[in-house]
Amino acid sequence: MYIPFEELSAESRVWIYQGSRPFTSHEEELVSKALKVFCEQWNAHGQALKSSFRIEKNQFVIMSVDEDFHNPSGCSIDSSVGVLRQIQAATGVDLLDRSKVAFYLDDAVTLISLSEVKANFASGRLQASTITFNTLATTKAEWETKWQIPAEKSWMTKYLSKTALTS
């Protein structure tokens, strides 16, 4: 059953999907409609899931389930990936590619290949304070407080020089 995202508990589980490019306004409307229909019927073993979604920065899809109401199953999670694949087919926006990292650069979401992240830090294009998006957040509370974070507070610290961390 769909409920507004704001009404989900802070401990609701989230899955964050990053698009390969921003959705157009028309695509975002289509995606919202498709996800609302999906959430209305999303269930696990015949039990309705209290669920919702958000689209952020025209490029991220955040799906959520209130596990206190009913736990999602492996099959129900697979069905959510199925709707994302349908959205990909309809829009051409890849939501399942984890080979790029999103940063907020020049007032826009910029995707950088994992293989190029270290070089971007070394060249100075990315800095310890550069905002990145924590797509590994697992709860709504974590998403609300730790979704947009400086690179130095993320798993990317391994790419930062010691001088970058102290400056």
N, C-alpha and C positions, 0 to 999 in steps of 0.2 A: 504494500500500500504506500502510495506516495504521500509524503508530508513535507511542508516547507523545510528547507535545510536548517533554518534558524531554530526550528522546534526540536531538532534532534538533540539528544543528550550529548554532553561534552565527551563522554566515553564511547560514543558511536564509532564504529570502525570506518576508516576511509581508505580509498584507493585513489591514487592521483595519476592521471594519464596526461602526458605532455604531447601536444600536437606538433607535427613537423612544420607547421606554419599557422598563423592566426586564421580563424574562421572568418569568412565574410559575414556581414549582417544577415544575409539570407540563409547562409549555412548555419549560423548560430541559432536562428529560429527553427530550422529543421532539426538540428541536434536537440534542442530543448524539447521539442514536441516528441521526438523519438524516445528520449530518456524519460520523459514524464509517463508516456504510455508504458514503457518497460517497467518503471518503478511501480506503477499501478498494479501490475500483474506479477511482479517479482516474488518468488516464493522458494521455500526450501522444504522438500518432502511434504508438499501440500499445505504448508503453513505460510501465510503471508508474511513478508518481511517489511518492517517499518523502514522505509528507505527514501533517499532523496539524492539530489545532485546539485552541483553548481558548475558554471562555466566561468573561469577566471581569466582575465587579461586576454579574452577572445581566443585563448590557446590551450588552456588546461581544463580537463574535465575531472571533477572531484565527485566520486560516487561514495555514498555512505549508507550504512545499515546500523540500526540500533540493536546491538546484540543482546541487550537486556530484554528486549521484546521477544526476539527469536534469533537464534544463530543461523547464519548462512551456511550452506553445505558446499562441498567441492563442486557439485553439479550446478548449484545456484550461482556460484562465482564464475564458473565456466559460461553460464548463460549471459552474465554481464559482459564478458569478453566477446561473446557472440554479437551482442548489440553494438559494441564498439567496432567490430569488424564491418558490420552493416553501415555504420556511420562513415568509416573509412572509405568503403566502396562508393557511397553516395557523394562524399565531399572531396576525396583524394587527399585528405589529411590523415597521415599515419599517426595513430595514437598509441602504438605498441612498440615503437622503436626505442630501445633504451641505450642506444649507442651515442647519444648526444646529451650534453648537459646544458640546461638553460641558465642564462645570466641576464641581469637587467643592465643593459649598456645603452647609453645615449637615449634614455627614455623609452626603450623598447626591449622586448624579450629577444635575446639573441641565442641561437643554438650553436654550440661548439662541440665538435666531435671529441669523444673521450681521448682519442689518440693525439689531439692537438691541444688539450687543456694545459699540460705541463709547459709546452712552448709558449702559450699565451701568457702564462704567469711569468715565465723567464723574460719575455719581451716587454713586459709591463702593461700589455693591453688589459690583462686581468690583474687585480691587486687583492690583497687580503680583505679589504673592505668591500670589494665588488659583491653586490647582492646576487645570490643564487637561490634556486627554488628547491626546497627539500621535498622531493617526490617520494621520500621514504617514510614520511609521517604516517602513523597508523591509526591515530584517533583524531576526532574532530578538534579536541582541545589542543593537541600537538600541531595540527594544521593551522589553527587560529593563531598560535603563539610562535611557531617555529617553521613556518612555511617559507617565508622570505627572510633569509639570513645572510650575513656576511660569509664569504667563502671560508674565512678563518674559523668559523664556528661549524663548519660542515666536514664531511668526510674528505674534502679536498685539501685539508691541511698538509697532507703528505706531499703535495705539489708546491708548497710554499717554502721559500728559503727562510732560514732563521731570522734574517734581517727583516723580511716582510712581516713576520709574526710579531716582532717587537716594535715596529714602527706604527 
